[in-house]
Amino acid sequence: MAKAAPAEQLKLLELQGLDASLKALATRRRTLENDPRIKDLEAALSVANGELGAAKVAVHDAEAELKRAEADVEQVASRIERDEARLNSGTGLSKDLVALQKDIASLTKRRSDLEDVELEVLERLDTLRERQATQQRIVDDIQGSFAGIRGELDAALAEVDAEARGVQDRRNEFARGLDAGLLAVYEKTLARRGVGAARLFHGTSEASGMKLSPGDLAEIKTAAADDVVFCPDSGAILVRSDEWS
């Protein structure tokens, strides 16, 4: 059985208090890292970016369609211009000039139809561009909210980390002053059980919160004052004192 002076065992409660603070800070850090708002915003941003991407593709396709429509109108207009120049020159056979007039009339109708197509594409493109702009604003708003919350959480995490470093420094300094053998037992117990030491207070283990059975309590009471005893339920070191009997 491990042994240590009662005064040394009593110091374990302060060490356990520091370890409990570190554990609480670690829990706080995990809570901040897993803030549900971040996951919700990430999901919303993923959807919004997907819709923005689709809007950009639709605009790109409509722009390409508009260029083709403009090219078609320009091509027909160029043909009309050439035919009108030939017609206005008055050269050629009469039947050729009549044919030119018919061709110009047909091309003029064709240009009108193509201009209607061009106008429809342009109007659709305006709608698609507005939809893209609206979706971009949605993405920007989500990113703004994300940045705000992320900044808030990063600040809180920095505070937690700073506090944890301070507690860890105090813990390291305090542990250096403890009996090496007792500290080794405590560290092993802490790693295995999650709690290294706790009071035995009026027959109740503060590690488990359970009142010890008469048999376990009797066995502990017969142990020497420098014996290191353990909670039968939690496995933690039980720190005893006559004042807590």
Sequence and secondary structure as in RCSB ss.txt:
>XXXX:A:sequence
MAKAAPAEQLKLLELQGLDASLKALATRRRTLENDPRIKDLEAALSVANGELGAAKVAVHDAEAELKRAEADVEQ
VASRIERDEARLNSGTGLSKDLVALQKDIASLTKRRSDLEDVELEVLERLDTLRERQATQQRIVDDIQGSFAGIR
GELDAALAEVDAEARGVQDRRNEFARGLDAGLLAVYEKTLARRGVGAARLFHGTSEASGMKLSPGDLAEIKTAAA
DDVVFCPDSGAILVRSDEWS
>XXXX:A:secstr
  B  HHHHHHHHHHHHHHHHHHHHHHHHHHHHT HHHHHHHHHHHHHHHHHHHHHHHHHHHHHHHHHHHHHHHH
HHHHHHHHHHHHHHT S HHHHHHHHHHHHHHHHHHHHHHHHHHHHHHHHHHHHHHHHHHHHHHHHHHHHHHHHH
HHHHHHHHHHHHHHHHHHHHHHHHHHTS HHHHHHHHHHHHHHS  EEEEETTEETTT  B  HHHHHHHHHS T
TB EE TTT  EEE  GGG 
